[in-house]
Amino acid sequence: MPATADMLRELVPLTRLNEEALNQLAQRSILLEMKQGDRIFDIDSEDDFIYYLLDGRVLMTDRVGVETLLSADNRQARFAFGKLKPRPAEAVIDSQTARVLLVYESELERLITWHEQLTIHEDSALSLPDVSSSLLVSELQIEDPQLKDNNWMLSLLRSRTFYQVPPENVQKLAEKMEPVLYPAGESVIRQGGPGDCYYVIREGQCRVLCNGVEVGRLGPLDAFGEEALLSGGTRNATVEMITDGLLMQLSRESFNELLIKPLVKRASLGEVKSMALQGAILIDVRTRREFLEQRLVRSINIPLFVLRAKLRKLKRDKTYIIYCDTGTRSSAATFLLAREGYDAYLLADPQRAFQIMAAK
C-alpha cells in the first residue's frame, strides 16, 4: 500500500507543508506493514530515513537495556523516531501488527526549507520586475499590468517543477524572470528560429504549431522553449498567442544556472546498472529508426518529439534513465520529466554505454 498525503498530514513537522508538498513527500516515502518481532533498526545503525509510527507499538531498547515503548495511540507518535544517528537503541515491533512510515530525511528537510522560503515571499510580497517598460502594445487586455499581486508566482513555485529547485534559487528566479506582453496572433517563438529564452505563461492561451499544423495548446503556468536551449539547435515548433498574453521570460544563462543544474540529475554507467537491477526504466529518446538500428538492453523508445504527449502513460512511482547517443536530446527529455515531477536521470556517458550495454 503506497503512502498518502492523509497519512502525513498530522505528523510533525509535516503539518507545516501544503497539499502539493505532502503529495510529493508521500510519493517518496515508504509504508511498511510489519508484525510482532520485526526489527526496524539496530543499535548504531545509520540510514537515510526517519520513522513515524502510524499504527501499533514499537519497543526501543538501548545498549544497557533501558526500554522505551512508543504507541501510535500516544500523541508522541506524531513525532519521528530514529532521528539520532548512529542510533543509541534498537527498535522492534511490540504489537501484533504495525504500520511504519519511512521518510527520506533529506527530502523532508528540503521541502521544509523550501516552504519557509515561500512563506517569507508571501509575507513580504515577493518583488517582481516592473512590466511598465514592456508595454509596447497599449491596447492589450491584460489584468493588473503592473503585476501588483504575485499570486501567479506563488502558484508557479508550488508547481512540481519548482519543488525540485533549491530554496536559494527561488528568489533569484523571481529577480531574473522578465515580463513580456504579446498580442493575440503574434508568434512568441518560430520553428527554425534560434533558442535564446525559456518562457512561462502567466496569462493567456497559446497554440503550438509544427510545420503549420496545430499540435497542442498551452495556458497559464505552462512553460516552453527548453528543447532548443538544451540542444543548442533551432526551435522545433512555433508557439503563437491565441489571446493577448503576459509571458515571463528567462534567459539561457539563468535557465542553465537556476533550473538545469538542480533539475537534471546525472547517473554514471555503474549507477545505471544498479538502478536498472532495482527496476529503473531506460528510455531512448531518439527516433524509432535510430532505436531499431542500435539500442541499450532493456530500453524502451519514446522519441523526444512525442514525449510530452506520452507523459501521462509513465508511472510516477518508477525511476527513469534517459539516453540518446550524444546527450543532447536526452538532456531536454530529462529536464521535461523532472519538471513534471518524475524521478528521472540523464545517462552521463551514452557513448560508453553503447559499447558495453548495447542490445544484441
C-alpha positions as CSV (number, residue, x, y, z in Angstrom):
1,M,0.0,0.0,0.0
2,P,1.6,3.3,-1.0
3,A,1.8,6.3,1.4
4,T,-0.7,9.1,1.0
5,A,-0.8,12.7,1.9
6,D,-3.6,12.0,4.5
7,M,-1.1,9.7,6.4
8,L,1.4,12.6,6.6
9,R,-0.9,15.5,7.4
10,E,-0.9,15.3,11.2
11,L,2.8,14.4,11.6
12,V,5.4,16.9,12.9
13,P,6.9,18.9,11.2
14,L,4.9,17.8,8.2
15,T,1.9,19.9,9.4
16,R,3.6,22.9,8.0
17,L,3.6,21.6,4.4
18,N,0.9,22.4,1.9
19,E,-1.0,19.8,-0.1
20,E,1.3,19.7,-3.0
21,A,4.4,19.2,-0.8
22,L,2.6,16.4,1.2
23,N,1.7,14.6,-2.0
24,Q,5.3,14.8,-3.3
25,L,6.7,13.6,0.0
26,A,4.2,10.7,0.1
27,Q,5.4,9.6,-3.3
28,R,9.0,9.5,-2.0
29,S,8.1,7.7,1.3
30,I,7.8,4.0,2.1
31,L,5.0,2.5,4.1
32,L,5.8,-0.8,5.8
33,E,3.2,-3.3,7.1
34,M,5.0,-5.1,9.9
35,K,4.3,-7.8,12.5
36,Q,5.4,-8.5,16.1
37,G,9.1,-9.1,16.5
38,D,10.1,-7.4,13.2
39,R,13.2,-5.2,13.6
40,I,13.0,-1.7,12.3
41,F,16.6,-0.7,13.0
42,D,19.6,-1.8,15.2
43,I,21.8,0.0,17.7
44,D,24.5,2.1,15.9
45,S,22.6,1.8,12.6
46,E,22.6,4.7,10.1
47,D,20.4,5.2,7.1
48,D,18.7,7.9,5.1
49,F,15.3,7.7,6.9
50,I,13.4,9.0,9.8
51,Y,10.5,6.9,11.0
52,Y,6.9,7.6,12.0
53,L,4.7,5.0,13.8
54,L,1.2,5.1,12.3
55,D,-0.4,2.0,13.9
56,G,0.7,-0.4,16.7
57,R,3.6,-0.2,19.2
58,V,7.4,-0.1,19.0
59,L,9.8,-1.1,21.8
60,M,13.1,0.7,21.8
61,T,16.0,-0.8,23.9
62,D,19.3,0.9,24.4
63,R,22.7,-0.8,24.9
64,V,22.3,-1.0,28.7
65,G,18.8,-2.5,28.5
66,V,16.7,0.6,29.2
67,E,13.4,0.2,27.3
68,T,11.0,2.8,25.9
69,L,7.6,1.9,24.5
70,L,6.1,4.1,21.7
71,S,2.4,3.7,20.9
72,A,0.6,5.1,17.9
73,D,-2.3,5.9,20.3
74,N,0.0,8.4,22.1
75,R,0.4,12.0,20.8
76,Q,4.2,11.4,20.9
77,A,3.7,9.2,17.8
78,R,3.1,12.4,15.8
79,F,6.9,13.0,16.1
80,A,9.5,11.0,14.2
81,F,11.7,8.4,16.0
82,G,15.1,7.1,14.9
83,K,16.4,10.6,14.1
84,L,19.6,10.4,16.2
85,K,22.4,8.6,14.3
86,P,24.3,6.4,15.0
87,R,21.2,5.2,16.8
88,P,21.5,4.7,20.5
89,A,18.8,2.0,20.6
90,E,17.2,-0.8,18.6
91,A,13.6,-0.6,17.6
92,V,11.3,-3.7,17.4
93,I,7.6,-4.1,16.7
94,D,5.8,-4.9,20.0
95,S,2.2,-5.3,18.8
96,Q,0.6,-8.0,16.7
97,T,0.7,-5.7,13.6
98,A,2.1,-2.2,13.0
99,R,2.5,0.3,10.2
100,V,5.7,2.3,10.0
101,L,6.3,5.2,7.6
102,L,9.9,5.7,6.3
103,V,10.6,9.3,5.2
104,Y,13.7,10.4,3.4
105,E,15.3,12.9,5.9
106,S,17.0,15.0,3.2
107,E,13.7,15.2,1.2
108,L,11.8,16.4,4.2
109,E,14.5,19.0,5.1
110,R,14.4,20.3,1.5
111,L,10.7,20.7,1.5
112,I,10.6,22.3,4.9
113,T,13.3,24.8,3.9
114,W,11.6,25.5,0.6
115,H,8.2,26.0,2.4
116,E,9.8,28.5,4.8
117,Q,11.3,30.4,1.9
118,L,7.9,30.5,0.2
119,T,6.3,31.8,3.4
120,I,8.8,34.6,3.5
121,H,7.9,35.5,-0.1
122,E,4.2,35.5,0.8
123,D,4.7,37.7,3.8
124,S,7.0,40.2,2.1
125,A,5.0,40.5,-1.2
126,L,7.6,38.9,-3.5
127,S,9.2,41.5,-5.6
128,L,9.0,41.2,-9.4
129,P,10.3,43.3,-12.2
130,D,8.0,46.2,-13.3
131,V,6.3,45.4,-16.5
132,S,5.6,49.1,-17.4
133,S,8.7,49.3,-19.6
134,S,7.4,46.3,-21.6
135,L,4.0,47.9,-22.5
136,L,4.7,48.0,-26.2
137,V,1.1,47.4,-27.2
138,S,-1.1,49.6,-25.1
139,E,-4.4,48.1,-26.1
140,L,-3.6,44.6,-24.7
141,Q,-6.4,43.4,-22.5
142,I,-4.3,42.1,-19.5
143,E,-5.5,42.5,-16.0
144,D,-3.1,44.1,-13.5
145,P,-0.3,45.1,-15.9
146,Q,1.8,46.4,-13.1
147,L,1.9,42.9,-11.6
148,K,1.0,44.3,-8.1
149,D,-0.1,40.8,-7.0
150,N,2.2,37.9,-7.1
151,N,-0.3,35.0,-6.9
152,W,0.9,33.7,-10.3
153,M,4.5,33.3,-9.0
154,L,3.4,31.7,-5.8
155,S,1.3,29.3,-7.9
156,L,4.3,28.6,-10.1
157,L,6.6,28.0,-7.1
158,R,4.0,25.4,-5.8
159,S,4.2,23.5,-9.1
160,R,6.1,20.2,-9.3
161,T,8.9,21.9,-11.2
162,F,9.8,24.4,-8.5
163,Y,9.6,21.9,-5.7
164,Q,12.8,20.5,-7.2
165,V,14.6,23.9,-7.2
166,P,16.9,24.6,-4.2
167,P,15.3,27.3,-1.9
168,E,18.2,29.7,-2.5
169,N,17.4,29.7,-6.2
170,V,13.7,30.8,-5.7
171,Q,14.4,34.5,-5.1
172,K,16.9,34.5,-8.0
173,L,14.3,33.2,-10.3
174,A,11.9,35.9,-9.3
175,E,14.5,38.5,-10.0
176,K,15.7,37.1,-13.3
177,M,12.3,36.5,-14.9
178,E,11.3,39.3,-17.2
179,P,7.6,40.1,-18.1
180,V,6.8,40.5,-21.8
181,L,3.4,41.3,-23.3
182,Y,2.2,39.6,-26.5
183,P,-0.9,40.5,-28.6
184,A,-3.2,37.8,-30.0
185,G,-1.8,36.3,-33.2
186,E,1.8,37.1,-32.5
187,S,4.4,34.3,-32.5
188,V,6.5,34.1,-29.4
189,I,9.0,31.6,-30.9
190,R,9.2,30.4,-34.5
191,Q,10.1,27.0,-35.8
192,G,13.6,27.0,-37.1
193,G,14.5,30.2,-35.1
194,P,17.3,30.5,-32.5
195,G,16.8,29.3,-29.0
196,D,17.6,32.1,-26.6
197,C,15.0,32.1,-23.8
198,Y,12.7,29.9,-21.7
199,Y,9.1,31.0,-21.3
200,V,6.4,30.6,-18.6
201,I,2.8,31.7,-19.4
202,R,1.4,34.0,-16.7
203,E,-1.8,35.0,-18.6
204,G,-3.3,34.0,-21.9
205,Q,-3.5,31.0,-24.2
206,C,-1.1,29.8,-26.9
207,R,-1.1,27.2,-29.7
208,V,1.8,25.1,-30.7
209,L,2.4,24.6,-34.4
210,C,4.6,22.1,-36.1
211,N,5.1,22.7,-39.8
212,G,2.0,24.9,-39.7
213,V,-0.2,22.2,-38.1
214,E,-1.5,22.8,-34.6
215,V,-0.3,20.0,-32.3
216,G,-1.2,21.4,-28.8
217,R,-2.3,24.3,-26.7
218,L,-0.7,25.9,-23.6
219,G,-2.2,28.0,-20.8
220,P,-1.2,29.7,-17.5
221,L,1.8,28.2,-15.7
222,D,2.7,26.1,-18.8
223,A,6.3,26.5,-19.9
224,F,8.1,26.0,-23.2
225,G,11.4,26.7,-25.0
226,E,13.7,24.3,-23.2
227,E,14.5,21.9,-26.1
228,A,16.4,24.5,-28.2
229,L,18.2,25.8,-25.1
230,L,19.4,22.4,-24.1
231,S,20.3,21.1,-27.6
232,G,21.8,24.3,-28.9
233,G,19.8,23.9,-32.0
234,T,16.9,25.8,-33.5
235,R,13.3,25.9,-32.3
236,N,11.3,22.7,-33.2
237,A,7.9,24.3,-33.2
238,T,6.1,27.7,-33.4
239,V,4.3,29.0,-30.3
240,E,1.6,31.6,-31.2
241,M,-0.7,33.6,-29.0
242,I,-4.4,32.8,-29.2
243,T,-5.3,35.6,-26.9
244,D,-3.4,38.6,-25.6
245,G,-0.9,37.3,-23.1
246,L,1.7,38.0,-20.5
247,L,4.7,35.7,-20.5
248,M,7.7,35.5,-18.1
249,Q,11.0,35.2,-20.0
250,L,14.2,33.6,-18.6
251,S,17.5,34.0,-20.4
252,R,19.6,31.0,-21.5
253,E,22.2,31.8,-18.8
254,S,19.7,32.0,-16.0
255,F,17.9,28.9,-17.2
256,N,21.1,26.9,-17.1
257,E,22.1,28.2,-13.8
258,L,18.9,28.1,-11.9
259,L,16.9,25.3,-13.4
260,I,19.1,22.9,-15.4
261,K,21.7,22.3,-12.7
262,P,19.3,21.4,-9.9
263,L,16.7,19.6,-12.0
264,V,18.8,17.4,-14.3
265,K,20.4,14.6,-12.3
266,R,23.1,12.6,-13.9
267,A,23.8,8.9,-13.4
268,S,27.1,7.1,-14.2
269,L,27.2,3.8,-16.1
270,G,27.7,1.9,-12.8
271,E,24.8,3.7,-11.2
272,V,22.6,3.0,-14.2
273,K,23.4,-0.8,-14.0
274,S,22.5,-0.8,-10.3
275,M,19.3,1.3,-10.8
276,A,18.2,-1.0,-13.7
277,L,18.5,-4.0,-11.5
278,Q,16.2,-2.3,-9.0
279,G,13.6,-1.6,-11.6
280,A,14.6,1.6,-13.2
281,I,13.4,2.0,-16.8
282,L,15.7,3.1,-19.6
283,I,14.1,5.4,-22.2
284,D,15.8,6.1,-25.6
285,V,14.5,9.4,-26.9
286,R,16.0,9.1,-30.4
287,T,13.8,8.4,-33.4
288,R,12.3,5.0,-33.9
289,R,14.7,4.3,-36.8
290,E,17.8,5.1,-34.7
291,F,16.4,3.0,-31.8
292,L,15.9,-0.1,-34.1
293,E,19.4,0.3,-35.5
294,Q,21.1,0.2,-32.1
295,R,19.8,0.5,-28.6
296,L,20.7,-0.3,-25.0
297,V,19.5,-3.6,-23.4
298,R,16.0,-3.5,-21.8
299,S,15.3,0.0,-23.0
300,I,12.1,1.4,-24.5
301,N,11.7,4.0,-27.2
302,I,9.8,7.3,-26.7
303,P,11.2,9.9,-29.2
304,L,11.7,13.3,-27.8
305,F,9.2,15.0,-30.1
306,V,6.3,12.8,-28.7
307,L,7.5,12.7,-25.1
308,R,5.1,15.5,-23.9
309,A,2.1,13.6,-25.3
310,K,3.2,10.3,-23.7
311,L,3.9,11.7,-20.2
312,R,0.6,10.5,-18.7
313,K,1.4,6.9,-19.6
314,L,4.5,7.0,-17.4
315,K,4.2,5.8,-13.8
316,R,5.2,8.3,-11.1
317,D,6.5,5.6,-8.8
318,K,9.1,4.5,-11.3
319,T,12.7,5.8,-11.9
320,Y,13.6,6.7,-15.4
321,I,17.0,6.8,-17.0
322,I,17.1,8.8,-20.2
323,Y,19.6,8.5,-23.0
324,C,20.3,9.3,-26.7
325,D,23.7,9.0,-28.5
326,T,25.1,12.4,-27.7
327,G,23.4,13.6,-24.5
328,T,21.6,16.5,-26.3
329,R,18.1,15.2,-26.8
330,S,18.3,13.2,-23.5
331,S,19.1,16.4,-21.6
332,A,16.0,18.0,-22.9
333,A,13.9,14.9,-22.1
334,T,15.3,14.6,-18.6
335,F,14.5,18.2,-17.9
336,L,11.0,17.8,-19.2
337,L,10.4,14.7,-17.0
338,A,11.9,16.3,-13.9
339,R,9.9,19.5,-14.5
340,E,6.7,17.3,-14.4
341,G,7.8,15.7,-11.1
342,Y,9.1,12.3,-12.4
343,D,12.2,10.7,-10.9
344,A,14.5,11.0,-14.0
345,Y,18.2,10.7,-14.5
346,L,20.4,11.6,-17.5
347,L,22.8,8.8,-18.6
348,A,26.1,10.6,-18.3
349,D,28.2,8.7,-20.8
350,P,26.0,7.3,-23.6
351,Q,28.8,6.5,-25.9
352,R,30.5,4.3,-23.4
353,A,27.1,2.7,-22.6
354,F,26.6,1.8,-26.3
355,Q,29.9,-0.1,-26.2
356,I,29.1,-2.3,-23.2
357,M,25.3,-2.3,-22.8
358,A,24.1,-2.5,-26.4
359,A,21.3,-4.9,-27.2
360,K,22.4,-7.9,-29.3
